[in-house]
């Protein structure tokens, strides 16, 4: 082979080596970026999701409690009224009984 042509053949090899180095650096940079994004999501996403779910459940609970209370209240009032003894106010039809104790002498 002609020694004068050797640098021409070495040039594509050198370019390929530099290209491979640049690609490796870009790949490492992308991996670092993805690792940072993943760490951020793993740390922040569960907390944000928990906060959003709690807010939704709190809103649903208020509406559910109001709806249940409105539908159950009349039945509970009727059951309590039926279970309690009927109390009448004292009057001529219902004399008040007073226990009499003998006075100690």
NORJO-V489654 format. One record per helix or strand. SS is the DSSP state (helix for helix, strand for strand). FROM is the first residue (numbers start at 1). TO is the last residue. Records with the same first field share a line. If there is no record, write none. Layout:
SS = FROM-TO + FROM-TO
//
This chain:
helix = 6-83
strand = 91-91 + 94-94
//
